[in-house]
Amino acid sequence: MKINLFGYTINITKELDTKEDMPQDLREAIETIKRYGVKAGSSEKQRAAAKKATETRQQRTKRKIEDAINLLRLEGKNITEYAIAKQSGCSINTVKKYRDFIKSQNAI
C-alpha cells in the first residue's frame, strides 16, 4: 500500500507488529498528523454559508461603488477608478475587480 502524507511517500508492504517496526518516515508522518491534525473537508452546510457570505459581501461592495459613482456624478467630478476607490472606501484593487460592473453603470 502506498500513502502520500506531507510530501512523504510511504510504501507499506507488511503488517507492522509494533511502532518500532514502522519506517522512520511513517513515524514522522504520524507524529505530524497528531501535532497538526488533518483538516476535514467543508460540509455542504459550510459551503452554502460561505457562498451566501461571499454574495452578501459582493453586493455590499457593489452598493458602495454605485453610491460613490452617483456621488461623483452629483459633484461633477471625473469618474476614475482612483476616485471611486477614494470615495467608496474600497481598495483600488477591489475597484479594478469590479471594472465590468462600473462599466455597466456607464461610469468609465
N, CA, C and O atoms as a GROMACS GRO file, in nm:
protein
  432
    1MET      N    1   0.086  -0.117   0.000
    1MET     CA    2   0.000   0.000   0.000
    1MET      C    3   0.090   0.122   0.000
    1MET      O    4   0.192   0.125   0.070
    2LYS      N    5   0.054   0.224  -0.078
    2LYS     CA    6   0.131   0.347  -0.089
    2LYS      C    7   0.050   0.462  -0.030
    2LYS      O    8  -0.068   0.478  -0.062
    3ILE      N    9   0.113   0.542   0.057
    3ILE     CA   10   0.047   0.655   0.122
    3ILE      C   11   0.131   0.779   0.096
    3ILE      O   12   0.253   0.774   0.107
    4ASN      N   13   0.065   0.891   0.062
    4ASN     CA   14   0.133   1.019   0.046
    4ASN      C   15   0.087   1.111   0.158
    4ASN      O   16  -0.031   1.145   0.166
    5LEU      N   17   0.179   1.152   0.244
    5LEU     CA   18   0.148   1.242   0.355
    5LEU      C   19   0.255   1.350   0.365
    5LEU      O   20   0.373   1.320   0.382
    6PHE      N   21   0.212   1.475   0.354
    6PHE     CA   22   0.302   1.588   0.376
    6PHE      C   23   0.434   1.573   0.300
    6PHE      O   24   0.540   1.600   0.356
    7GLY      N   25   0.427   1.531   0.178
    7GLY     CA   26   0.547   1.517   0.098
    7GLY      C   27   0.618   1.384   0.114
    7GLY      O   28   0.715   1.356   0.044
    8TYR      N   29   0.572   1.302   0.206
    8TYR     CA   30   0.631   1.170   0.225
    8TYR      C   31   0.553   1.069   0.141
    8TYR      O   32   0.430   1.068   0.143
    9THR      N   33   0.623   0.985   0.068
    9THR     CA   34   0.560   0.873   0.002
    9THR      C   35   0.601   0.749   0.080
    9THR      O   36   0.720   0.718   0.090
   10ILE      N   37   0.503   0.680   0.134
   10ILE     CA   38   0.532   0.568   0.222
   10ILE      C   39   0.476   0.440   0.160
   10ILE      O   40   0.358   0.433   0.126
   11ASN      N   41   0.561   0.341   0.146
   11ASN     CA   42   0.519   0.210   0.099
   11ASN      C   43   0.508   0.117   0.219
   11ASN      O   44   0.605   0.098   0.291
   12ILE      N   45   0.391   0.061   0.239
   12ILE     CA   46   0.373  -0.037   0.346
   12ILE      C   47   0.354  -0.172   0.279
   12ILE      O   48   0.258  -0.194   0.206
   13THR      N   49   0.448  -0.261   0.306
   13THR     CA   50   0.445  -0.390   0.237
   13THR      C   51   0.416  -0.505   0.330
   13THR      O   52   0.392  -0.617   0.285
   14LYS      N   53   0.417  -0.479   0.461
   14LYS     CA   54   0.389  -0.587   0.555
   14LYS      C   55   0.312  -0.531   0.673
   14LYS      O   56   0.309  -0.410   0.695
   15GLU      N   57   0.250  -0.618   0.749
   15GLU     CA   58   0.178  -0.576   0.868
   15GLU      C   59   0.280  -0.549   0.978
   15GLU      O   60   0.370  -0.630   1.002
   16LEU      N   61   0.266  -0.438   1.044
   16LEU     CA   62   0.362  -0.398   1.146
   16LEU      C   63   0.311  -0.441   1.283
   16LEU      O   64   0.195  -0.417   1.317
   17ASP      N   65   0.397  -0.503   1.361
   17ASP     CA   66   0.358  -0.550   1.493
   17ASP      C   67   0.367  -0.440   1.597
   17ASP      O   68   0.279  -0.428   1.682
   18THR      N   69   0.472  -0.361   1.592
   18THR     CA   70   0.491  -0.256   1.693
   18THR      C   71   0.529  -0.127   1.624
   18THR      O   72   0.560  -0.125   1.505
   19LYS      N   73   0.524  -0.020   1.699
   19LYS     CA   74   0.560   0.111   1.647
   19LYS      C   75   0.706   0.113   1.602
   19LYS      O   76   0.742   0.182   1.507
   20GLU      N   77   0.790   0.037   1.672
   20GLU     CA   78   0.932   0.034   1.638
   20GLU      C   79   0.956  -0.031   1.501
   20GLU      O   80   1.058  -0.006   1.438
   21ASP      N   81   0.862  -0.115   1.456
   21ASP     CA   82   0.876  -0.180   1.326
   21ASP      C   83   0.845  -0.085   1.209
   21ASP      O   84   0.875  -0.116   1.094
   22MET      N   85   0.785   0.030   1.240
   22MET     CA   86   0.747   0.124   1.135
   22MET      C   87   0.870   0.193   1.079
   22MET      O   88   0.966   0.219   1.152
   23PRO      N   89   0.868   0.222   0.952
   23PRO     CA   90   0.977   0.302   0.895
   23PRO      C   91   0.978   0.441   0.959
   23PRO      O   92   0.875   0.491   1.003
   24GLN      N   93   1.095   0.503   0.964
   24GLN     CA   94   1.111   0.633   1.028
   24GLN      C   95   1.020   0.738   0.964
   24GLN      O   96   0.959   0.818   1.034
   25ASP      N   97   1.010   0.737   0.831
   25ASP     CA   98   0.928   0.837   0.765
   25ASP      C   99   0.780   0.821   0.799
   25ASP      O  100   0.707   0.921   0.806
   26LEU      N  101   0.734   0.699   0.820
   26LEU     CA  102   0.596   0.677   0.860
   26LEU      C  103   0.572   0.730   1.001
   26LEU      O  104   0.471   0.793   1.029
   27ARG      N  105   0.668   0.702   1.092
   27ARG     CA  106   0.655   0.755   1.228
   27ARG      C  107   0.652   0.908   1.228
   27ARG      O  108   0.573   0.968   1.300
   28GLU      N  109   0.736   0.970   1.147
   28GLU     CA  110   0.737   1.117   1.138
   28GLU      C  111   0.605   1.170   1.084
   28GLU      O  112   0.553   1.270   1.132
   29ALA      N  113   0.551   1.103   0.983
   29ALA     CA  114   0.424   1.146   0.926
   29ALA      C  115   0.311   1.134   1.027
   29ALA      O  116   0.226   1.223   1.036
   30ILE      N  117   0.310   1.026   1.103
   30ILE     CA  118   0.206   1.008   1.205
   30ILE      C  119   0.218   1.114   1.314
   30ILE      O  120   0.118   1.167   1.360
   31GLU      N  121   0.341   1.145   1.354
   31GLU     CA  122   0.362   1.250   1.455
   31GLU      C  123   0.317   1.386   1.404
   31GLU      O  124   0.260   1.465   1.479
   32THR      N  125   0.342   1.412   1.277
   32THR     CA  126   0.298   1.538   1.217
   32THR      C  127   0.146   1.547   1.216
   32THR      O  128   0.090   1.653   1.247
   33ILE      N  129   0.081   1.439   1.182
   33ILE     CA  130  -0.066   1.437   1.183
   33ILE      C  131  -0.118   1.458   1.324
   33ILE      O  132  -0.214   1.532   1.343
   34LYS      N  133  -0.057   1.395   1.422
   34LYS     CA  134  -0.101   1.412   1.560
   34LYS      C  135  -0.082   1.556   1.605
   34LYS      O  136  -0.167   1.612   1.675
   35ARG      N  137   0.029   1.616   1.565
   35ARG     CA  138   0.061   1.751   1.608
   35ARG      C  139  -0.031   1.855   1.543
   35ARG      O  140  -0.083   1.944   1.611
   36TYR      N  141  -0.050   1.844   1.413
   36TYR     CA  142  -0.124   1.947   1.340
   36TYR      C  143  -0.264   1.906   1.298
   36TYR      O  144  -0.345   1.991   1.261
   37GLY      N  145  -0.293   1.779   1.305
   37GLY     CA  146  -0.425   1.732   1.264
   37GLY      C  147  -0.440   1.734   1.113
   37GLY      O  148  -0.356   1.788   1.041
   38VAL      N  149  -0.545   1.676   1.068
   38VAL     CA  150  -0.576   1.674   0.928
   38VAL      C  151  -0.708   1.748   0.912
   38VAL      O  152  -0.809   1.711   0.973
   39LYS      N  153  -0.705   1.852   0.830
   39LYS     CA  154  -0.825   1.933   0.812
   39LYS      C  155  -0.927   1.856   0.731
   39LYS      O  156  -0.900   1.809   0.620
   40ALA      N  157  -1.046   1.843   0.788
   40ALA     CA  158  -1.152   1.775   0.716
   40ALA      C  159  -1.209   1.869   0.610
   40ALA      O  160  -1.201   1.991   0.625
   41GLY      N  161  -1.265   1.815   0.507
   41GLY     CA  162  -1.327   1.896   0.403
   41GLY      C  163  -1.449   1.969   0.456
   41GLY      O  164  -1.507   1.929   0.558
   42SER      N  165  -1.487   2.074   0.388
   42SER     CA  166  -1.603   2.151   0.429
   42SER      C  167  -1.730   2.071   0.405
   42SER      O  168  -1.742   1.998   0.306
   43SER      N  169  -1.824   2.086   0.495
   43SER     CA  170  -1.953   2.021   0.476
   43SER      C  171  -2.036   2.103   0.378
   43SER      O  172  -2.003   2.218   0.347
   44GLU      N  173  -2.142   2.045   0.331
   44GLU     CA  174  -2.232   2.115   0.238
   44GLU      C  175  -2.289   2.240   0.303
   44GLU      O  176  -2.304   2.344   0.238
   45LYS      N  177  -2.321   2.230   0.430
   45LYS     CA  178  -2.377   2.344   0.503
   45LYS      C  179  -2.274   2.457   0.513
   45LYS      O  180  -2.310   2.574   0.497
   46GLN      N  181  -2.146   2.424   0.538
   46GLN     CA  182  -2.042   2.524   0.545
   46GLN      C  183  -2.019   2.590   0.410
   46GLN      O  184  -1.999   2.711   0.402
   47ARG      N  185  -2.021   2.510   0.303
   47ARG     CA  186  -2.003   2.566   0.169
   47ARG      C  187  -2.117   2.661   0.134
   47ARG      O  188  -2.094   2.767   0.075
   48ALA      N  189  -2.239   2.623   0.169
   48ALA     CA  190  -2.354   2.710   0.141
   48ALA      C  191  -2.344   2.840   0.219
   48ALA      O  192  -2.375   2.947   0.166
   49ALA      N  193  -2.302   2.832   0.344
   49ALA     CA  194  -2.288   2.952   0.427
   49ALA      C  195  -2.178   3.042   0.372
   49ALA      O  196  -2.193   3.164   0.370
   50ALA      N  197  -2.068   2.984   0.329
   50ALA     CA  198  -1.958   3.062   0.272
   50ALA      C  199  -2.002   3.131   0.143
   50ALA      O  200  -1.967   3.246   0.119
   51LYS      N  201  -2.078   3.059   0.061
   51LYS     CA  202  -2.127   3.117  -0.064
   51LYS      C  203  -2.221   3.235  -0.037
   51LYS      O  204  -2.212   3.338  -0.103
   52LYS      N  205  -2.309   3.218   0.061
   52LYS     CA  206  -2.402   3.326   0.096
   52LYS      C  207  -2.327   3.447   0.150
   52LYS      O  208  -2.360   3.561   0.116
   53ALA      N  209  -2.226   3.423   0.234
   53ALA     CA  210  -2.147   3.533   0.290
   53ALA      C  211  -2.072   3.607   0.179
   53ALA      O  212  -2.063   3.729   0.182
   54THR      N  213  -2.019   3.533   0.083
   54THR     CA  214  -1.947   3.594  -0.028
   54THR      C  215  -2.041   3.680  -0.112
   54THR      O  216  -2.006   3.792  -0.149
   55GLU      N  217  -2.159   3.627  -0.142
   55GLU     CA  218  -2.256   3.703  -0.221
   55GLU      C  219  -2.298   3.830  -0.148
   55GLU      O  220  -2.312   3.935  -0.211
   56THR      N  221  -2.318   3.822  -0.018
   56THR     CA  222  -2.357   3.939   0.061
   56THR      C  223  -2.246   4.044   0.058
   56THR      O  224  -2.274   4.162   0.041
   57ARG      N  225  -2.122   3.999   0.074
   57ARG     CA  226  -2.007   4.091   0.072
   57ARG      C  227  -1.994   4.157  -0.066
   57ARG      O  228  -1.965   4.276  -0.074
   58GLN      N  229  -2.016   4.080  -0.172
   58GLN     CA  230  -2.007   4.136  -0.307
   58GLN      C  231  -2.118   4.239  -0.331
   58GLN      O  232  -2.093   4.343  -0.392
   59GLN      N  233  -2.237   4.210  -0.285
   59GLN     CA  234  -2.348   4.305  -0.301
   59GLN      C  235  -2.320   4.435  -0.226
   59GLN      O  236  -2.349   4.544  -0.276
   60ARG      N  237  -2.264   4.423  -0.106
   60ARG     CA  238  -2.231   4.541  -0.026
   60ARG      C  239  -2.124   4.625  -0.098
   60ARG      O  240  -2.132   4.748  -0.100
   61THR      N  241  -2.026   4.559  -0.157
   61THR     CA  242  -1.921   4.629  -0.229
   61THR      C  243  -1.978   4.698  -0.352
   61THR      O  244  -1.943   4.813  -0.381
   62LYS      N  245  -2.064   4.630  -0.425
   62LYS     CA  246  -2.126   4.691  -0.543
   62LYS      C  247  -2.208   4.815  -0.504
   62LYS      O  248  -2.206   4.916  -0.574
   63ARG      N  249  -2.278   4.805  -0.391
   63ARG     CA  250  -2.356   4.920  -0.343
   63ARG      C  251  -2.264   5.038  -0.311
   63ARG      O  252  -2.295   5.152  -0.345
   64LYS      N  253  -2.152   5.011  -0.246
   64LYS     CA  254  -2.056   5.117  -0.214
   64LYS      C  255  -2.003   5.183  -0.340
   64LYS      O  256  -1.993   5.305  -0.348
   65ILE      N  257  -1.969   5.101  -0.439
   65ILE     CA  258  -1.916   5.154  -0.563
   65ILE      C  259  -2.022   5.234  -0.638
   65ILE      O  260  -1.994   5.342  -0.691
   66GLU      N  261  -2.144   5.183  -0.642
   66GLU     CA  262  -2.253   5.253  -0.709
   66GLU      C  263  -2.282   5.387  -0.641
   66GLU      O  264  -2.302   5.488  -0.708
   67ASP      N  265  -2.283   5.388  -0.509
   67ASP     CA  266  -2.304   5.513  -0.434
   67ASP      C  267  -2.192   5.614  -0.462
   67ASP      O  268  -2.217   5.733  -0.477
   68ALA      N  269  -2.070   5.563  -0.468
   68ALA     CA  270  -1.956   5.652  -0.496
   68ALA      C  271  -1.967   5.712  -0.635
   68ALA      O  272  -1.940   5.831  -0.654
   69ILE      N  273  -2.007   5.632  -0.733
   69ILE     CA  274  -2.023   5.681  -0.870
   69ILE      C  275  -2.130   5.790  -0.874
   69ILE      O  276  -2.110   5.895  -0.935
   70ASN      N  277  -2.242   5.763  -0.810
   70ASN     CA  278  -2.351   5.861  -0.810
   70ASN      C  279  -2.309   5.991  -0.741
   70ASN      O  280  -2.344   6.100  -0.787
   71LEU      N  281  -2.236   5.980  -0.633
   71LEU     CA  282  -2.190   6.099  -0.562
   71LEU      C  283  -2.090   6.179  -0.647
   71LEU      O  284  -2.096   6.302  -0.652
   72LEU      N  285  -2.000   6.108  -0.715
   72LEU     CA  286  -1.906   6.176  -0.803
   72LEU      C  287  -1.978   6.246  -0.918
   72LEU      O  288  -1.940   6.356  -0.957
   73ARG      N  289  -2.084   6.184  -0.971
   73ARG     CA  290  -2.163   6.247  -1.076
   73ARG      C  291  -2.230   6.374  -1.025
   73ARG      O  292  -2.229   6.478  -1.092
   74LEU      N  293  -2.289   6.366  -0.904
   74LEU     CA  294  -2.356   6.482  -0.847
   74LEU      C  295  -2.259   6.598  -0.823
   74LEU      O  296  -2.294   6.714  -0.839
   75GLU      N  297  -2.136   6.564  -0.784
   75GLU     CA  298  -2.037   6.667  -0.758
   75GLU      C  299  -1.969   6.716  -0.886
   75GLU      O  300  -1.892   6.812  -0.883
   76GLY      N  301  -1.998   6.650  -0.998
   76GLY     CA  302  -1.941   6.690  -1.126
   76GLY      C  303  -1.793   6.657  -1.138
   76GLY      O  304  -1.722   6.720  -1.216
   77LYS      N  305  -1.745   6.561  -1.064
   77LYS     CA  306  -1.604   6.523  -1.067
   77LYS      C  307  -1.581   6.414  -1.171
   77LYS      O  308  -1.674   6.344  -1.212
   78ASN      N  309  -1.455   6.402  -1.213
   78ASN     CA  310  -1.419   6.294  -1.305
   78ASN      C  311  -1.436   6.160  -1.235
   78ASN      O  312  -1.400   6.144  -1.118
   79ILE      N  313  -1.490   6.066  -1.307
   79ILE     CA  314  -1.510   5.933  -1.250
   79ILE      C  315  -1.397   5.844  -1.298
   79ILE      O  316  -1.396   5.798  -1.412
   80THR      N  317  -1.303   5.822  -1.209
   80THR     CA  318  -1.191   5.733  -1.237
   80THR      C  319  -1.192   5.622  -1.133
   80THR      O  320  -1.261   5.630  -1.031
   81GLU      N  321  -1.113   5.518  -1.160
   81GLU     CA  322  -1.106   5.409  -1.063
   81GLU      C  323  -1.052   5.459  -0.930
   81GLU      O  324  -1.099   5.420  -0.823
   82TYR      N  325  -0.952   5.547  -0.938
   82TYR     CA  326  -0.894   5.601  -0.815
   82TYR      C  327  -0.997   5.683  -0.737
   82TYR      O  328  -1.007   5.670  -0.615
   83ALA      N  329  -1.074   5.767  -0.809
   83ALA     CA  330  -1.176   5.849  -0.742
   83ALA      C  331  -1.284   5.761  -0.679
   83ALA      O  332  -1.332   5.790  -0.569
   84ILE      N  333  -1.322   5.656  -0.749
   84ILE     CA  334  -1.423   5.564  -0.696
   84ILE      C  335  -1.369   5.496  -0.570
   84ILE      O  336  -1.441   5.482  -0.471
   85ALA      N  337  -1.243   5.453  -0.575
   85ALA     CA  338  -1.183   5.387  -0.459
   85ALA      C  339  -1.180   5.481  -0.340
   85ALA      O  340  -1.215   5.443  -0.228
   86LYS      N  341  -1.138   5.604  -0.365
   86LYS     CA  342  -1.128   5.702  -0.256
   86LYS      C  343  -1.266   5.734  -0.197
   86LYS      O  344  -1.282   5.741  -0.076
   87GLN      N  345  -1.363   5.752  -0.284
   87GLN     CA  346  -1.498   5.789  -0.239
   87GLN      C  347  -1.570   5.672  -0.170
   87GLN      O  348  -1.641   5.693  -0.072
   88SER      N  349  -1.550   5.551  -0.220
   88SER     CA  350  -1.624   5.436  -0.167
   88SER      C  351  -1.558   5.376  -0.043
   88SER      O  352  -1.623   5.309   0.036
   89GLY      N  353  -1.427   5.400  -0.028
   89GLY     CA  354  -1.356   5.340   0.085
   89GLY      C  355  -1.304   5.201   0.052
   89GLY      O  356  -1.250   5.132   0.138
   90CYS      N  357  -1.322   5.159  -0.072
   90CYS     CA  358  -1.269   5.029  -0.117
   90CYS      C  359  -1.127   5.048  -0.166
   90CYS      O  360  -1.086   5.159  -0.201
   91SER      N  361  -1.052   4.940  -0.170
   91SER     CA  362  -0.916   4.949  -0.222
   91SER      C  363  -0.922   4.962  -0.373
   91SER      O  364  -1.021   4.928  -0.437
   92ILE      N  365  -0.814   5.012  -0.429
   92ILE     CA  366  -0.807   5.027  -0.575
   92ILE      C  367  -0.815   4.890  -0.642
   92ILE      O  368  -0.871   4.878  -0.751
   93ASN      N  369  -0.758   4.787  -0.578
   93ASN     CA  370  -0.766   4.652  -0.635
   93ASN      C  371  -0.910   4.602  -0.638
   93ASN      O  372  -0.950   4.535  -0.733
   94THR      N  373  -0.988   4.633  -0.536
   94THR     CA  374  -1.129   4.593  -0.534
   94THR      C  375  -1.204   4.664  -0.646
   94THR      O  376  -1.284   4.602  -0.716
   95VAL      N  377  -1.178   4.792  -0.662
   95VAL     CA  378  -1.245   4.868  -0.768
   95VAL      C  379  -1.209   4.809  -0.905
   95VAL      O  380  -1.296   4.796  -0.992
   96LYS      N  381  -1.084   4.774  -0.924
   96LYS     CA  382  -1.043   4.714  -1.051
   96LYS      C  383  -1.111   4.580  -1.074
   96LYS      O  384  -1.143   4.544  -1.187
   97LYS      N  385  -1.132   4.507  -0.966
   97LYS     CA  386  -1.200   4.378  -0.975
   97LYS      C  387  -1.344   4.395  -1.025
   97LYS      O  388  -1.398   4.307  -1.092
   98TYR      N  389  -1.405   4.508  -0.991
   98TYR     CA  390  -1.544   4.535  -1.030
   98TYR      C  391  -1.550   4.627  -1.152
   98TYR      O  392  -1.649   4.698  -1.171
   99ARG      N  393  -1.447   4.626  -1.235
   99ARG     CA  394  -1.440   4.713  -1.352
   99ARG      C  395  -1.560   4.691  -1.445
   99ARG      O  396  -1.616   4.788  -1.497
  100ASP      N  397  -1.599   4.566  -1.468
  100ASP     CA  398  -1.714   4.539  -1.556
  100ASP      C  399  -1.843   4.595  -1.497
  100ASP      O  400  -1.927   4.647  -1.570
  101PHE      N  401  -1.858   4.586  -1.366
  101PHE     CA  402  -1.977   4.642  -1.301
  101PHE      C  403  -1.979   4.795  -1.317
  101PHE      O  404  -2.084   4.854  -1.342
  102ILE      N  405  -1.864   4.856  -1.304
  102ILE     CA  406  -1.854   5.002  -1.318
  102ILE      C  407  -1.888   5.043  -1.461
  102ILE      O  408  -1.958   5.142  -1.484
  103LYS      N  409  -1.839   4.966  -1.558
  103LYS     CA  410  -1.872   4.997  -1.698
  103LYS      C  411  -2.020   4.979  -1.724
  103LYS      O  412  -2.078   5.053  -1.804
  104SER      N  413  -2.083   4.885  -1.658
  104SER     CA  414  -2.228   4.866  -1.675
  104SER      C  415  -2.307   4.984  -1.617
  104SER      O  416  -2.423   5.004  -1.652
  105GLN      N  417  -2.243   5.060  -1.530
  105GLN     CA  418  -2.306   5.179  -1.472
  105GLN      C  419  -2.280   5.303  -1.560
  105GLN      O  420  -2.315   5.415  -1.523
  106ASN      N  421  -2.219   5.281  -1.677
  106ASN     CA  422  -2.183   5.389  -1.771
  106ASN      C  423  -2.101   5.496  -1.703
  106ASN      O  424  -2.120   5.616  -1.727
  107ALA      N  425  -2.009   5.452  -1.618
  107ALA     CA  426  -1.930   5.546  -1.543
  107ALA      C  427  -1.794   5.572  -1.609
  107ALA      O  428  -1.747   5.685  -1.614
  108ILE      N  429  -1.733   5.467  -1.660
  108ILE     CA  430  -1.598   5.484  -1.718
  108ILE      C  431  -1.605   5.452  -1.866
  108ILE      O  432  -1.504   5.458  -1.935
   0.00000   0.00000   0.00000
